[in-house]
Amino acid sequence: MTASVAILMGSDSDYERLKPAVQTLRDFGVEPVVRVLSAHRTPQEATGFAAGAREAGIRVLICAAGGAAHLAGVIAAHTSLPVIGVPLDNPPLGGLDALLATVQMPGGVPVGSVGVGRGGPVNAALLALRILGVADTEIAAALDAFHQRQHDRVLEKDARLQNELGG
């Protein structure tokens, strides 16, 4: 099976925070390619990966980085595939620097962005699945079922709360 999503990170220390993205993709039957490629320390390898991603079967790239967060932009400059940036909440600025770097791409080099913090990696995976779901009816159906489960869980929690409150 060819992987259709790649998750790239600038450092192996980022992997712990990206495990939920990997697991989310796996939960939907998508086994991602996961790589450590740095825009600054391995620029040839990073740009080479981006340039060859389409031919390798990749359809969406998720790029996580903190600080200057150049990885998503560098990758986007070398492919026409969708790139989703995950700004990591690293010290000393708590992710503000990474968020600003991710969302301030110049015109012509689009990078989608998800939020800083715990939800970012999962939302990046879900966004990648939505992109794939445009052309893949199995993924689209699985996403519909996921959304229904979320809906039902919230209503169950509300019912429990209302019961506890005597409502």
RAQUICOR-V868888 format. One record per run of one state. SS is the DSSP state (alpha for helix, beta for strand, coil for the rest). FROM is the first residue (numbers start at 1). TO is the last residue. If there is no record, write none. Layout:
BEGIN
SS;FROM;TO  SS;FROM;TO
END
This chain:
BEGIN
coil;1;4  beta;5;9  coil;10;11  alpha;12;27  coil;28;32  beta;33;36  coil;37;42  alpha;43;52  coil;53;59  beta;60;65  coil;66;70  alpha;71;76  coil;77;81  beta;82;87  coil;88;95  alpha;96;103  coil;104;111  beta;112;114  coil;115;117  alpha;118;133  coil;134;136  alpha;137;164  coil;165;167
END
